[in-house]
Amino acid sequence: MDNQIQNSIVSFIWGIADDCLRDVYVRGKYRDVILPMTVIRRLDAMLEDTKTDVLKMKDTMDKAGITNQWPALCNAADQAFCNASPFLLKDLTSRAKKQTLKADFEAYLDGFSPNVQEILDKFKFRNQIDTMIDADILGAVIEKFVSPTINLSPKPVYTDDTMTTIKLPALDNHGMGTIFEELIRKFNEENNEEAGEHWTPRDVVELMADLIIVPVADQIMDATYSCYDGACGTGGMLTVAQDRLLNIAKRRGKNVSIHLFGQEVQPETYAICKADMLLKGDGDQADHIAYGSTLSADGNATRQFDFMLANPPYGKSWKTDAEKMGGKKDILDSRFNAYLEDGTQLSMIPRTSDGQLLFLLNNVAKMKKDTPLGSRIAEVHNGSSIFTGDAGSGESNARRYLIENDLIEAIIALPENMFYNTGIGTFIWVLSNKKEERRKGKIQLIDATAMKSPLRKNMGKKNCELTPEIRKEIMRIFLEMEQSDVSMILNNNDFAYWNVTVERPLRLRVFPERMIPTDIFKKTDEYETVTAAIAKASATVPLDDWTAFAKATKLKKAQLNKVRPFIAEKDATAVAINEPDTELRDTENIPFTYEGGIEAFMKNEVLTYAPDAYIDEKKTQIGYEISFTKYFYKPVELREMSEIIKSLNSLEKEADGMMADIMGGIL
């Protein structure tokens, strides 16, 4: 089936919404009817030929008293699903009474196998029946979907009984999947404020699929591979990766199969994903899609995968997940906690306002370690993942874990306005736990922000795309590990730094004559004892040495702490005491690549200006940050002064001429 016919089917189905739903639903709610009805009609068309066989099998099992009938009924239907009701969808078009239509339609829906029931429940489609019955549009909607002018069946429609001339071509599983995805895209475009939550542009998905598959294409064997998406949305990434792997394997004469796995937390999106796989004939794959939060209810906790892709939600709170996992401070999930070589725990829990890095760590935890290919990951994030978080924070620790375990092959900066619901810059992370030799200990940064082609018409906020030629060029840069203005190969240590706390000693001068409030001590005699001790000590020791003065008073530490704010103040010329001056405290980020390390940095950059400075080693933290601006920023070249003066003179002459014309016109 060619694109023209597919587009005509999409237009017809889209027209059903305008024809039947316009005065009953607002445009944003059309999808609540159209998407589940499209699924129902396709499944119905696929079950028509075996309907009689299914009903006979049901009758036989009913008489035999068999209760678990679904496996046998699905087998009779020759599909991964079935419908055991006495109806086909077209049988319901003859119902004259609304209540009869409602009862029979509900019985028809109840006849579907459990895997379809779950899809209908997540769509909340039964909630729409009363609305359509009250508005008297259910019959019209059904009639439209069984119209003889479109064919959603896997069999062709002929012009007559001789079956010699095809009127409407068959719609295979791939074609149906394409139509369904196009409907989703159109609905997402209508509601672009939420589109990006579960719809990644096809051009980005195809680049991601290439990044994880093409580098190992020559190592693909006659085997079964697995692909996983922990934030699978409508399943687009999974199916694109599947098609890409099958095509690559076929070109190399390899016979492979690929099992798809995913998880989705939004009920309608989950239903769309499962329905899409059923429509494409992937009944078994549909069973591999888990419902719920990947973070707090991992549906694939014991599995490992060959290929993983994801476009997790970014800038979205995961506070609810954190609470389900025992609270942020008490999360012990091994996916999000690691240990350093010395046994120190490395917590990689980010702030609860943004959980995108947790999805990346989830994928890393599912990497295969004992296979020749290992695992490959491609994941889209915003800039927060590469630079947010100070040394020792969950975000920085996550980057530390990934980099110190040498898992990152490349990070690619994409153009702005690539996604439907956000214009911000995004980055593709490419990870592997079986790096080729030339990539070991290195990370490639690719600045593809200028590699884009404008769209003729914006789709939400998406105003550009990655054409096949652009994707091919990005892949060339990646595969060749090119060093250029848009590609840099850096060592892992280039992203690491020490965060050190630089202290300056506190220097205090004593002023014993100053008044001390009497109420700071509970007992009067204690006040008198303290003031007497201060007076005596001030006569025997220098007043610019607090340590000597305090010792001379022979007062308790608690007493000295109470009086010090009243009788002492900072003085840069006084003797240093064994206590830091918090107002002079500073922090420094020292790159791992700084020659001579922390000691040399202090000597060259700090002690020259503050000889008494020292580092509080207990506060030293290791951090990791990836800054594209640092490596790819190009300062704007300033114009020469002579050129500026020339332009000003030209503008001045032009202004004089305009004034002369104006004044001449007035006079």
Helices and strands as residue ranges (DSSP letters): H 3-16, I 17-21, G 27-29, H 31-47, H 51-64, H 70-77, G 89-94, H 98-110, H 114-123, H 126-134, H 138-145, E 157-158, E 166-168, H 173-190, H 192-195, H 202-213, G 214-219, E 224-229, H 236-251, E 257-264, H 267-279, H 283-286, E 289-291, E 307-310, H 319-324, G 328-330, E 337-339, E 345-347, H 356-365, E 376-382, H 384-387, H 394-404, E 408-413, E 426-432, G 437-439, E 442-447, E 453-459, E 462-465, H 468-480, E 487-491, G 492-495, E 496-503, E 505-510, G 518-520, H 524-538, H 546-553, H 557-567, E 568-570, E 576-580, G 582-584, E 586-591, H 597-601, I 602-606, E 614-615, G 617-619, E 621-624, H 628-632, H 641-666
